[in-house]
């Protein structure tokens, strides 16, 4: 039976290098994703977006309203 829970949270942070947006979305069918989007400074153009699915453990913690330290840690670009 799918979870009857819909959750969405968006956080925006301004930095000298531009704006960073973090999103977490959990759908009623028990699936969800997390994403980080960076924007250029003084423009609304997107620089890059990284989107990854949430694990079942993360979804369970979100439905219980628990804080997850390091949730976006795996959404970073590898060094070039």
MDTraj code that builds the backbone (N, CA, C; nanometers):
import mdtraj as md
import numpy as np

residues = "UNK UNK UNK UNK UNK UNK UNK UNK UNK UNK UNK UNK UNK UNK UNK UNK UNK UNK UNK UNK UNK UNK UNK UNK UNK UNK UNK UNK UNK UNK UNK UNK UNK UNK UNK UNK UNK UNK UNK UNK UNK UNK UNK UNK UNK UNK UNK UNK UNK UNK UNK UNK UNK UNK UNK UNK UNK UNK UNK UNK UNK UNK UNK UNK UNK UNK UNK UNK UNK UNK UNK UNK UNK UNK UNK UNK UNK UNK UNK UNK".split()
xyz = np.array([
    [0.0843, -0.1185, 0.0000],
    [0.0000, 0.0000, 0.0000],
    [0.0884, 0.1242, 0.0000],
    [0.0688, 0.2169, -0.0935],
    [0.1524, 0.3375, -0.0997],
    [0.1250, 0.4308, 0.0183],
    [0.2218, 0.5128, 0.0464],
    [0.2120, 0.6105, 0.1538],
    [0.1201, 0.7240, 0.1094],
    [0.0262, 0.7632, 0.1939],
    [-0.0641, 0.8737, 0.1627],
    [-0.0059, 1.0023, 0.2212],
    [0.1075, 1.0422, 0.1693],
    [0.1808, 1.1555, 0.2252],
    [0.2462, 1.2304, 0.1111],
    [0.2206, 1.3595, 0.1011],
    [0.2862, 1.4433, 0.0003],
    [0.3616, 1.5535, 0.0739],
    [0.4884, 1.5722, 0.0380],
    [0.5732, 1.6688, 0.1072],
    [0.6600, 1.7393, 0.0045],
    [0.6765, 1.8697, 0.0214],
    [0.7658, 1.9463, -0.0648],
    [0.8288, 2.0581, 0.0171],
    [0.9600, 2.0738, 0.0033],
    [1.0311, 2.1792, 0.0739],
    [1.1347, 2.2392, -0.0205],
    [1.1433, 2.3718, -0.0223],
    [1.2382, 2.4427, -0.1081],
    [1.3145, 2.5412, -0.0215],
    [1.4468, 2.5376, -0.0345],
    [1.5322, 2.6314, 0.0388],
    [1.6196, 2.7046, -0.0623],
    [1.6239, 2.8373, -0.0540],
    [1.7096, 2.9165, -0.1408],
    [1.8099, 2.9918, -0.0558],
    [1.9343, 2.9925, -0.1031],
    [2.0417, 3.0581, -0.0297],
    [2.1238, 3.1398, -0.1288],
    [2.1513, 3.2630, -0.0929],
    [2.2342, 3.3489, -0.1783],
    [2.3783, 3.3419, -0.1327],
    [2.4693, 3.3255, -0.2284],
    [2.6123, 3.3228, -0.2022],
    [2.6790, 3.4211, -0.2976],
    [2.8052, 3.4551, -0.2762],
    [2.8740, 3.5428, -0.3711],
    [2.8851, 3.4821, -0.5115],
    [2.8811, 3.3487, -0.5205],
    [2.8911, 3.2808, -0.6503],
    [2.7559, 3.2630, -0.7173],
    [2.6495, 3.3079, -0.6568],
    [2.5169, 3.2938, -0.7157],
    [2.4180, 3.2411, -0.6139],
    [2.3049, 3.1962, -0.6618],
    [2.1984, 3.1448, -0.5750],
    [2.1982, 2.9926, -0.5791],
    [2.1746, 2.9286, -0.4646],
    [2.1673, 2.7834, -0.4546],
    [2.0271, 2.7475, -0.4061],
    [1.9602, 2.6576, -0.4789],
    [1.8261, 2.6137, -0.4435],
    [1.8298, 2.4651, -0.4135],
    [1.7783, 2.4265, -0.2965],
    [1.7683, 2.2854, -0.2582],
    [1.6208, 2.2485, -0.2506],
    [1.5839, 2.1374, -0.3145],
    [1.4451, 2.0939, -0.3156],
    [1.4363, 1.9495, -0.2684],
    [1.3326, 1.9205, -0.1924],
    [1.2995, 1.7838, -0.1526],
    [1.1516, 1.7653, -0.1812],
    [1.1169, 1.6583, -0.2534],
    [0.9785, 1.6296, -0.2864],
    [0.9516, 1.4816, -0.2624],
    [0.8430, 1.4522, -0.1898],
    [0.7971, 1.3153, -0.1689],
    [0.6544, 1.3083, -0.2196],
    [0.6279, 1.2130, -0.3095],
    [0.4958, 1.1981, -0.3687],
    [0.4139, 1.0945, -0.2925],
    [0.2841, 1.0908, -0.3193],
    [0.1942, 0.9994, -0.2495],
    [0.2188, 0.8531, -0.2850],
    [0.2835, 0.8259, -0.3984],
    [0.3089, 0.6868, -0.4356],
    [0.4325, 0.6299, -0.3665],
    [0.4933, 0.7053, -0.2743],
    [0.6073, 0.6536, -0.1987],
    [0.7416, 0.6792, -0.2642],
    [0.7448, 0.7599, -0.3678],
    [0.8703, 0.7932, -0.4341],
    [0.8974, 0.9415, -0.4150],
    [1.0242, 0.9798, -0.4330],
    [1.0590, 1.1194, -0.4186],
    [1.1985, 1.1459, -0.4708],
    [1.2360, 1.2720, -0.4705],
    [1.3684, 1.3101, -0.5180],
    [1.4192, 1.4298, -0.4407],
    [1.5500, 1.4516, -0.4527],
    [1.6161, 1.5692, -0.3964],
    [1.6977, 1.6309, -0.5082],
    [1.7091, 1.7625, -0.5087],
    [1.7844, 1.8278, -0.6145],
    [1.8507, 1.9537, -0.5613],
    [1.9647, 1.9852, -0.6232],
    [2.0361, 2.1100, -0.5965],
    [2.0532, 2.1814, -0.7300],
    [2.0130, 2.3085, -0.7352],
    [2.0279, 2.3892, -0.8550],
    [2.1088, 2.5128, -0.8189],
    [2.2092, 2.5428, -0.9000],
    [2.2869, 2.6649, -0.8798],
    [2.2586, 2.7600, -0.9952],
    [2.2504, 2.8877, -0.9621],
    [2.2227, 2.9922, -1.0602],
    [2.3414, 3.0878, -1.0665],
    [2.3551, 3.1552, -1.1779],
    [2.4613, 3.2531, -1.1943],
    [2.4325, 3.3775, -1.1099],
    [2.5371, 3.4481, -1.0634],
    [2.5127, 3.5706, -0.9875],
    [2.4534, 3.6799, -1.0764],
    [2.3599, 3.7530, -1.0206],
    [2.2929, 3.8665, -1.0866],
    [2.2118, 3.8283, -1.2104],
    [2.1909, 3.7006, -1.2316],
    [2.1100, 3.6546, -1.3442],
    [2.0229, 3.5402, -1.2959],
    [1.9190, 3.5129, -1.3691],
    [1.8329, 3.4019, -1.3302],
    [1.8681, 3.2744, -1.4067],
    [1.9762, 3.2772, -1.4839],
    [2.0145, 3.1614, -1.5634],
    [2.0687, 3.0506, -1.4734],
    [2.0270, 2.9273, -1.5012],
    [2.0741, 2.8137, -1.4230],
    [2.2138, 2.7746, -1.4675],
    [2.2971, 2.7438, -1.3731],
    [2.4317, 2.6965, -1.4025],
    [2.4305, 2.5447, -1.4152],
    [2.3781, 2.4757, -1.3125],
    [2.3709, 2.3296, -1.3165],
    [2.2646, 2.2812, -1.2193],
    [2.2112, 2.1620, -1.2467],
    [2.1122, 2.0986, -1.1606],
    [2.1515, 1.9531, -1.1419],
    [2.1463, 1.9075, -1.0169],
    [2.1737, 1.7682, -0.9844],
    [2.0489, 1.7139, -0.9170],
    [1.9932, 1.6055, -0.9704],
    [1.8692, 1.5494, -0.9180],
    [1.8908, 1.4012, -0.8915],
    [1.8595, 1.3568, -0.7689],
    [1.8777, 1.2178, -0.7309],
    [1.7530, 1.1675, -0.6588],
    [1.7232, 1.0380, -0.6709],
    [1.6062, 0.9846, -0.5994],
    [1.6344, 0.9703, -0.4506],
    [1.5285, 0.9797, -0.3701],
    [1.5397, 0.9566, -0.2269],
    [1.5344, 0.8063, -0.1997],
    [1.6086, 0.7615, -0.0997],
    [1.6043, 0.6213, -0.0599],
    [1.4814, 0.5987, 0.0288],
    [1.4456, 0.4728, 0.0475],
    [1.3301, 0.4415, 0.1323],
    [1.3542, 0.4845, 0.2766],
    [1.4793, 0.4755, 0.3218],
    [1.5126, 0.5172, 0.4580],
    [1.4926, 0.6679, 0.4743],
    [1.5365, 0.7462, 0.3744],
    [1.5192, 0.8919, 0.3801],
    [1.3715, 0.9298, 0.3760],
    [1.2929, 0.8613, 0.2932],
    [1.1495, 0.8905, 0.2849],
    [1.0819, 0.8588, 0.4176],
    [1.1221, 0.7489, 0.4814],
    [1.0639, 0.7132, 0.6114],
    [1.0959, 0.8194, 0.7167],
    [1.2185, 0.8722, 0.7154],
    [1.2545, 0.9749, 0.8118],
    [1.1799, 1.1059, 0.7841],
    [1.1588, 1.1387, 0.6577],
    [1.0857, 1.2603, 0.6228],
    [0.9393, 1.2482, 0.6657],
    [0.8787, 1.1329, 0.6463],
    [0.7393, 1.1151, 0.6862],
    [0.7239, 1.1210, 0.8381],
    [0.8294, 1.0883, 0.9136],
    [0.8272, 1.0977, 1.0593],
    [0.8697, 1.2364, 1.1078],
    [0.8939, 1.3296, 1.0135],
    [0.9321, 1.4683, 1.0433],
    [1.0650, 1.4770, 1.1177],
    [1.1601, 1.3918, 1.0800],
    [1.2923, 1.3940, 1.1429],
    [1.3912, 1.4687, 1.0538],
    [1.4883, 1.5330, 1.1173],
    [1.5948, 1.6024, 1.0460],
    [1.6967, 1.5003, 0.9957],
    [1.7426, 1.5161, 0.8716],
    [1.8396, 1.4243, 0.8123],
    [1.9673, 1.5027, 0.7851],
    [2.0698, 1.4892, 0.8721],
    [2.1945, 1.5614, 0.8461],
    [2.2655, 1.5025, 0.7240],
    [2.3150, 1.5891, 0.6379],
    [2.3888, 1.5441, 0.5198],
    [2.3014, 1.4876, 0.4105],
    [2.1770, 1.5300, 0.3998],
    [2.0858, 1.4768, 0.2980],
    [2.1357, 1.5068, 0.1570],
    [2.1925, 1.6243, 0.1365],
    [2.2364, 1.6651, 0.0026],
    [2.3851, 1.6398, -0.0205],
    [2.4492, 1.5661, 0.0652],
    [2.5928, 1.5446, 0.0535],
    [2.6309, 1.4720, -0.0762],
    [2.5472, 1.3811, -0.1238],
    [2.5791, 1.3064, -0.2457],
    [2.5349, 1.3779, -0.3732],
    [2.4826, 1.4985, -0.3632],
    [2.4380, 1.5746, -0.4793],
    [2.5427, 1.6726, -0.5294],
    [2.6649, 1.6570, -0.4925],
    [2.7708, 1.7475, -0.5382],
    [2.8333, 1.6946, -0.6671],
    [2.8788, 1.7865, -0.7506],
    [2.9495, 1.7467, -0.8728],
    [3.0864, 1.6930, -0.8368],
    [3.1345, 1.5902, -0.9055],
    [3.2714, 1.5448, -0.8792],
    [3.3730, 1.6486, -0.9238],
    [3.4885, 1.6564, -0.8590],
    [3.5890, 1.7557, -0.9002],
    [3.6375, 1.7272, -1.0412],
    [3.6649, 1.8347, -1.1161],
    [3.7086, 1.8185, -1.2544],
    [3.8548, 1.8447, -1.2698],
])
top = md.Topology()
chain = top.add_chain()
for i, resn in enumerate(residues, 1):
    res = top.add_residue(resn, chain, resSeq=i)
    for name in ("N", "CA", "C"):
        top.add_atom(name, md.element.get_by_symbol(name[0]), res)
traj = md.Trajectory(xyz[None], top)
